[in-house]
Amino acid sequence: MTMMETLWNAQHSRHGGGPNSRRQNQDEAEAAVNLAVFLVQWLSTGVLRKA
């Protein structure tokens, strides 16, 4: 699974109240933010490009 898919699929509760929504802990939230920042940095510097 790619990093972007992991970020997207792991955050079921990002819009609370959905059918798969659950309370997420601080560690999960921090990991998601760190992964998102990492991906944005790679995309903005050209390390990742559309195939």
Backbone as CSV, one residue per row, in Angstrom:
resi,resn,N_x,N_y,N_z,CA_x,CA_y,CA_z,C_x,C_y,C_z
1,MET,0.850,-1.187,0.000,0.000,0.000,0.000,0.892,1.246,0.000
2,THR,0.525,2.227,-0.760,1.333,3.447,-0.823,1.114,4.317,0.417
3,MET,2.016,5.249,0.605,1.893,6.146,1.756,0.615,6.971,1.672
4,MET,0.256,7.425,0.474,-0.969,8.227,0.338,-2.215,7.388,0.645
5,GLU,-2.230,6.144,0.188,-3.360,5.264,0.493,-3.441,4.990,1.993
6,THR,-2.293,4.797,2.616,-2.260,4.562,4.058,-2.853,5.752,4.804
7,LEU,-2.442,6.945,4.426,-2.965,8.152,5.074,-4.468,8.260,4.876
8,TRP,-4.923,8.045,3.657,-6.350,8.161,3.345,-7.169,7.111,4.090
9,ASN,-6.749,5.865,4.052,-7.528,4.765,4.625,-7.454,4.673,6.143
10,ALA,-6.398,5.182,6.733,-6.223,5.053,8.178,-7.012,6.095,8.973
11,GLN,-7.499,7.118,8.322,-8.181,8.196,9.031,-9.694,8.136,8.828
12,HIS,-10.309,7.054,9.267,-11.752,6.876,9.116,-12.552,7.965,9.829
13,SER,-11.988,8.511,10.873,-12.741,9.447,11.711,-12.442,10.904,11.417
14,ARG,-11.803,11.189,10.282,-11.447,12.588,10.008,-12.678,13.472,9.837
15,HIS,-13.813,12.873,9.488,-15.088,13.587,9.432,-16.033,12.863,10.370
16,GLY,-15.964,13.201,11.634,-16.709,12.503,12.674,-18.178,12.288,12.360
17,GLY,-18.713,11.192,12.879,-20.122,10.881,12.700,-20.394,9.926,11.559
18,GLY,-19.368,9.555,10.801,-19.554,8.604,9.705,-19.781,7.197,10.234
19,PRO,-20.186,6.275,9.369,-20.492,4.917,9.810,-19.285,4.168,10.379
20,ASN,-18.071,4.509,9.971,-16.870,3.849,10.481,-16.097,4.721,11.458
21,SER,-16.704,5.804,11.886,-16.040,6.760,12.763,-15.779,6.143,14.135
22,ARG,-14.618,6.446,14.685,-14.266,6.025,16.036,-13.335,7.064,16.635
23,ARG,-13.200,7.039,17.922,-12.300,7.976,18.585,-10.860,7.541,18.319
24,GLN,-10.044,8.463,17.806,-8.646,8.148,17.542,-7.768,8.815,18.587
25,ASN,-6.654,8.158,18.890,-5.812,8.686,19.961,-4.767,9.676,19.423
26,GLN,-4.068,10.296,20.321,-3.077,11.326,19.981,-1.977,10.774,19.080
27,ASP,-1.508,9.558,19.371,-0.441,8.969,18.562,-0.865,8.793,17.104
28,GLU,-2.094,8.344,16.876,-2.601,8.181,15.511,-2.671,9.532,14.793
29,ALA,-3.145,10.540,15.504,-3.265,11.874,14.906,-1.893,12.435,14.543
30,GLU,-0.927,12.297,15.434,0.411,12.808,15.169,1.070,12.065,14.008
31,ALA,0.880,10.754,13.942,1.447,9.978,12.832,0.846,10.422,11.506
32,ALA,-0.458,10.678,11.483,-1.121,11.125,10.259,-0.603,12.491,9.818
33,VAL,-0.429,13.396,10.748,0.083,14.732,10.415,1.513,14.624,9.900
34,ASN,2.341,13.838,10.566,3.727,13.687,10.127,3.811,13.076,8.725
35,LEU,3.000,12.065,8.444,2.991,11.457,7.124,2.516,12.462,6.075
36,ALA,1.499,13.237,6.398,0.990,14.242,5.460,2.062,15.300,5.157
37,VAL,2.754,15.768,6.171,3.813,16.765,5.983,4.924,16.182,5.108
38,PHE,5.306,14.956,5.381,6.332,14.270,4.603,5.930,14.186,3.132
39,LEU,4.693,13.787,2.864,4.213,13.674,1.487,4.159,15.025,0.788
40,VAL,3.684,16.051,1.479,3.630,17.394,0.884,5.040,17.873,0.545
41,GLN,5.991,17.628,1.428,7.372,18.037,1.171,7.909,17.323,-0.060
42,TRP,7.678,16.026,-0.162,8.140,15.267,-1.337,7.462,15.742,-2.613
43,LEU,6.170,15.996,-2.559,5.455,16.463,-3.747,5.898,17.859,-4.165
44,SER,6.110,18.737,-3.213,6.466,20.121,-3.552,7.902,20.251,-4.054
45,THR,8.758,19.310,-3.719,10.150,19.379,-4.174,10.414,18.489,-5.390
46,GLY,9.387,17.769,-5.831,9.542,16.952,-7.027,10.087,15.557,-6.804
47,VAL,10.283,15.167,-5.544,10.757,13.807,-5.268,9.720,12.800,-5.740
48,LEU,8.445,13.100,-5.486,7.340,12.276,-6.005,6.748,12.971,-7.202
49,ARG,6.515,12.208,-8.241,5.883,12.753,-9.452,4.855,11.765,-9.959
50,LYS,3.874,12.278,-10.665,2.859,11.425,-11.286,3.528,10.553,-12.333
51,ALA,3.231,9.280,-12.289,3.839,8.323,-13.243,3.261,8.497,-14.637
